[in-house]
């Protein structure tokens, strides 16, 4: 007869199976951190850097920082903040792709949950490769989450290893929602605000992205259209943006996708 303790242990294993095995952390350009495992991204096809226009300063700063990280030199954690659809996420992927194209030993890892970062740090620390952990569209609503991220970025017992840096995109410059009711309830409202703003201060490189004017929007459409040899009408492109209530790189890409669809063309060759 099987020992009761063995049966109990087997039952627990079935209820809580071990995490899946990670893919080789040195074999792929990009990963998704999912359920305690590194999973190779199915299709990592970043845009070429030259298609991301009107963000020259942000592009140059991010690429240089990632080059340093890939070379094993000191590098900054990066906050990319600003208006929606202005190219923050696209620039992260394009910059990683550009550094990889130069031979840089770096990979992108997309992360969804803050509380899993210490486990990921432990996995990546001994790997002889640089990793840029990508937290896209991050919003922090609870003080505990802000304190956790501050600790991970700087000074905590589980701060990220030297071969790992965080790339965070957000619509708000200071990440944390400015809750007036919470500030009113604080003994010293100024302390409450300072505690929130201290999170953004942990990022050594902060890159702002701003809403486009009409000329910038049309220039982005023109660059996309030229790459695909698609004719376009500027007035129609502006009308497309007006009907969507936004002039942005994302809207420009959606318009060019529409043009390609009308022409029976595919955009896969550079996506």
Secondary structure by P-SEA (a helix, b strand, c coil): cccaaaaaaaaaaaaccccccccccccccbbbbcccccccccccccccccccccaaaaaaaaaaaaaaaaacccccbbbbbccccccaaaaaaaaaaaaaaaccbbbbbbbccccaaaaaaaacccccbbbbbbbcccccccaaaaaaaaaaaccccccccccbbbbbbccccccccccaaaaaacccaaaaaaaaacccccccbbbbbbbbcaaaaaaaaaaaaaaacbbbbaaaaaaaaaaaccccaaaaaaaaaaaaaaacccccccc
